[in-house]
Amino acid sequence: MTSTQQPPAEVVPGAPEKWAQEGTPTTPEGWIARAKELRDIYALDDAARDRANKTPYDEIALLKASGLGRLFGPVEMGGGAGEWPLAYKVIREVAAGDGSIGHLLGYHYMWFNVPRLAGTPEQITRIEAEATRNNWIMAGAINARDNDVVVRDDGDYLVFNGKKNFATGVKISDVTILEGVLEGTDIHVVAPVPTNQPGMITHDNWDNMGQRLTESGSTTIKEVRVPWKDAIGFTPDKKFHERAYATMNVPLGQLVFGAIWLGIAAQALDETAVYAHKHGKGWGGYDRLIDEPRVLDVLGDLTAKLWAAEALMDQIAQEGLELHRNPDAVTPRSRGEYKIRSASVKIIADATALEITSRIFEITGARSTSEKFRFDRFWRNARTHTLHDPVFYQKQEIGNFLLHNEIPKPGWYS
């Protein structure tokens, strides 16, 4: 890892070897324990890496060594055959060590599941096996607001050309899920492609205030050829196999977002508590900051809100389990009702993360605003990603459902 401070030798250098000896976790508790180990390593120099703002090649190598990217993969290929309630918890843990890497892991899980959401049975089996066996980290160039990728039908192949302005993680990925519109039609085509090829050109233009290590800049796509058999959901006769489950990408994506934000908030509270013990100066006649009633009140209030948001996420994740286990039974109505429930997670996680990351300074005080602590990074990270799509429309969907019994029409964000 790129670091300006020396982590304990037994933690970082030995971790990949330890994980290799232990192999793939076989229980939910094992996956969470592995995620916590990775979280603790990332947390050691998170502030320094935020400052350096370098492409996180080393951090991704460590993520791959941990095996967390294989959580959903088939057991026979070295995966964990995991499910979404566990995945959200893993994302939260990793994001609590580094919000950017938790972000990249969450997106990887979404892209890994694209064949399962919309693919043919053959594609699901083949692509999941290959991704797991090769320990891919996956990214996506699927920004629906950019309609400038055109796909040309070239016999047995598709040819992608265009540009995506936001393509999170493509630069550090093994495989990218591409999306474009079939030339002369309004048909969207999605397919996985190897990232390391001449036609996939990433641009170093991600210089935003938060989530600095996510490499969310633009990608140019030039004459990238993909076999038709890899076009997700298309049968050999080039017809798309539609099903309601394919639109579950939005509700599961909303919980991924929430997991990232709550992980960032958890790290903010963890570092606040450490600071209060090590550096805090008491006020109001108290020698120690950690004894002040106002500090206990604020920290207790923020922690209760975090725990409540986590509990809401866990509950709604469980509610979605039956839909994910029986994808062919998903109907537009069952999908729509679950989309309403997932919107509540996005709303609450958004508000919780923003409140926690801004209010920690009420505890830590003026000294903590020193650049060496970089406590502002938590708010910067949360604020940057919560702007992804306006939470206003999620509230509106819930209101329409309650007052008019309307479910949202499936779309890129609904």
N, C-alpha and C positions, 0 to 999 in steps of 0.2 A: 504493500500500500504506500501511496505517497504520503509522507508524514514528516512533520517538523519536530515531533517528540518521539522518544524511544518507548514503545510499548514493552511490557514485560516479555522477555524472550520466550517464556513458556506458553504465552498466549497466542501470538500471531504466527511465528515460524512453525510452531508445532501443530497448529490447528488443522491444516489440510491433511497431514499425516494421521492425526487422531481420527478425523472423519473417514479417511480411507480405510483405516483399520476397523472402525465401527460399522461401515457400510450404510446402506439406505435405512433410515428409521422405519420401523414397522408398526408403530402405534402413534396415535395423535399426540400423546405426551412426548414421544421421542422427537417428532417434528417440531413441536414447540420448544423443546430443550435445545435443539440444533439452531433454531431461529434466534433464541436468546443468546447463545454463544456467539453467533455472528453479530447480533446487535451490540454486544459488549465490546467486540473488537472494533467495529465501526465507530462507536461512541468515543473511543480513546482519542481520536484526532479529527473528529468531525468538523470542529471549528477551523482548524488549520487547513483542511481540505476545501472547505467553503471559501476560505480566503484565497487559496492557490488557484481554484477554479480550473483544474486540469481535467482532461478527459479521463473518466474513471476506469481505465483498463485494469489496473491492479485490483480495484474493488470488485469488478466484475469477475476477474479470475478467482478471487476468494469466494464470491457468491457461487460460482460454478463448482468450486471444490467442496462447498458445503452440501451440494446435492439438492438444495431447496428448489431449484428450477425443475426438478423431476417429480415434484409432488403429485401431479395429476397423471403421470405416465403409467403404462402397464407394468405390473410387478415383474413379469418375465424379462423385461428390458431394463430393469434396474429402477423402476419408478415406485411410487407409493400408492397408486390407485386412490389418491386423496379426493376429497370433496370440498365444495365451496366454503362451508362453515369453518373448516380447518384452514383453508387458504387465507381467508380474511384475517384470522388470528396471526398467521405467519407473517403476512404483510405488515400488520400493526407492529409486531415485534421488530422486524427489520427496519421499518421506518422510524422506530424509537431509538435507533442507533444512527441512522442517516436517512433523512427524508427523501433525498434524491434516489438512493439505492432501493429504498422501499417502493418508491414510485416506479422504478424500472422493473422491479420484481412483479409488482401488481400488474403492470402492463404486459409483461411476459406471460403471466397466467391467462390474461384475456386473449392474447394472440394464440397461445397454445390451444385454447379451447375453440378457436374459430372453426376448425373442421368438425368438432363435436356439435357445434351449434347449427351449422348450415350445410355440412358436407354430406357426401354419399357414404354408405357404410364402408365401402372400399377405401375411400379417402381417410375416414376416421382411423381405421385400423393401420393403414400404411404410414400416414404422416405422424400420428402419435408415436408409433413404434420407432420411426427414424429420429424424431425429435428427442425421445428419451434415450435411445441408444447412444446418440452423439452428444447428449447433454447440451442441446442448443439453448442459447438465450435468444428470444424472439422479440422483435419490435414491429411496428406498423407504420406504414405511410398511407393512412386512411383518414385524412382530414376532410370531412364531408363538406366543409365550407369552401374547399378548393376544388372546383370542377374543371381542372386544367390537366388532367391525365387522360389521355385518349388511348384506347386499346384497339389494335388492328388484328383482325382475324387473318391468319396466314396459314391456312390449311390445318395441319395438326398442332400448330402453335398459335399463341397469342403474343403480340408485341406491344409493350407498354412504352409510352412516351409522355413526358410532361414534368411537372414539378409539384411538390407538396411543401407548403410553407412551414408546417410544423410536423416533424416526424420524430417523435420522442424515441430516443434510444437506438435509432438506426445505426449510428456510427459505431456503437459498441456491440452490435448484435451479430449473431451467426446467420440468422434468417430473418427476412423482412416480409411481412404480409402487405402486398401491394393492392391498391384499389384504383379502378378507373372505369370509364364509360366506354362501352363497345361502340366503335365508330359508326355513326349514322343511326344510332338507336339511343334509347334512354336506359339501357340495361347496364347495371353495375356489375363488374367482374372483380372478384377477389381471389388472389392466389399467393402462395408462398414462393419466395425466390431467395437464392443465396445472396447475402449482402455483399460479400467480397467478389465483385465483378466490375468490369470497366464501366458498365452502364448505370451503376448505382453511385452517384456522386453526392457525397455529403458536404455541406458548407458550414464552416465554423462561424456561424452568425447567431448562436444562442448566447446572448449577453444580458439576460434578464436579471432582475433583482433577487429572485428566489428560484429554488430547485435548480441551482446552477450546474449541478453535475449530471443532469438528465439528458444532456445533448439533444435538446428539443428544437434544434434549428431546422433549416430547410434541406430538402433532398431533391436533386434533379435526376430524372429517370430517362435514359436514352437507349432506345432499341433493346430493351430487356425482354428476352424471349422466354416464354413459359409454355410447357406442354399443355394442351387443352385438358388433359387428364388431371392436371393440378388446379384447374379452375374450380373453386370450392362450390359444391352444390350442383354442378353441371354434370349431366349424364353423357355417355358417349355420343349421343345424337345432338349435343350442344344445347340441350334444354335444361332450364333451371328447375331443380327439385325444391318446391316451396313447402315450408311448414312453419307453424306459428312459433315453434321453439327457436327458430333462427333469430327472432326479434328479442330473445331474452338477453342479448348482448347489452342492452341498455340497463335493465335493472341490476344485472350482476356487475356492470361497470360502475354503477352508482355506489354499490357497496365497496368496490375496490377503491374508489375515490375516498369514501368515508374512512376506510381503513388506513389509507395514507395520512389523511389529516389527523386522525386520532392518534396515530403513531407519533407524528410530529408534536402534538400537544403533550403526549406522555413524556417525550424526551425533554420538552421544555420544563415540565414539572419536576422531573428527575434532577435536572441540572440546577434548578432553582433550590431544591432541598439541599443539594451538595454545597452550593454557594452559601446558603444561609448558615450552614455549619462551619464552613471554612473561612469565610470572609465577612459575614454579616456583622454589622455594628448595631447594638440595641438603641432604641429610643424610648422616651417616656419613662425614664428611670430604670429601665431594664439593662442589665449588663450584656445579655445575650439576645441576639435577634430572634433566636428560636424559642424564646420564652414570652415574646410579646403577644398579647391576646389578638391584636389586629393581624399579626402574621399568621397565627393559628387559624383565625377566621377566614382570611383570604385563601390560604392554602387548602383548608378544609372545604370551602365552597367550590373552588376550582376542581379539586379532586373528585368531589361528589358528582359534579357535572360530567367529568370525563367518564367516571364509572357508569353513570346512567346512560351516556351515549354508547359506550361499549356494550352494555346490556341490551340496548335497543337493537344494535347491529347484530348481536349474537342471536337474538330472538327472531329477527326477520330473515337472517341467514338460514335458520332452521326451517322457517316456514317455506322457503324456496326449495328445500331439499327434495321434496316429492316431485316437483316440476323437473328438476335436473335428473332425477333418477328415472323418470318416465317421460322422456322428451316427446315421444309421438302422441302422448295423451294431452299435451298442452294445447289449449284452445285460445282463440283471441281474447275471450273473457277472462280465463284464468291467468293468462299472461298480463292482461291489463290491470286486474286487481292486484297482482303482485307488483307491478310497476308502481302503483300508488303507494304500496307499503315501502318499497325501496326508496321512493322519493322522500319519505320521512327521515330515513337515515341520512341522506344527503343534506337535507335541511338542518338537522340537528348537529351533525358532524361539522358542517360548515360553521355554524354559529359557535359551537363549543371550541373548535380549534382557534378561531379568531379571537374569542374572548380570552382564552387561556394564554395564548402567545403574546397578547398585548398587556394583560394584567399582571404577569409575573414580576414586572418592574415595581409594582406596589409592594412586593416583598423584598426584592433584592436591593432596591434603592439606587441612588445616583452613581455610586461607585461601579455598579454592575454595567453601566453603559459604556465602560471602557471597551475600545475596539478589541482588546486581547481576549475578551470573553465572547464577543460576537453573539450575545443573546438575542440581538435583533434578527438573527437568521431564522429563528423559529417563526416569527410573524411574517418575514419575507417569503419563506417557503409556503406557509399556509395561505397567505394572501394571493400569491402568484397562481397557485393551482386551483384555489376556490373560484377564481375568475374564469375557469375553463368554459362554463356555460351558465348563464344567470340562474341563480336559485329561485328567483321570482316565479319562473314558469313551473317549477316543481310545486310550489305552494298553490299556484293557480290550478294545477291538475287535481290536487287533493280537494280543493274547494269545489271544483266542478263535479267530482265524484260524490262528495257528500250531499251537495244540493241538487244535482241533476242526474245522479247515477250514471255519469258519463265516464268511460274509461279512455285513456289517451290513445290516439291513433299512433301506431308504431312509426317511429321515425328515427333519425340519427340521435336525437336527444330526448325522445319521449316514448 
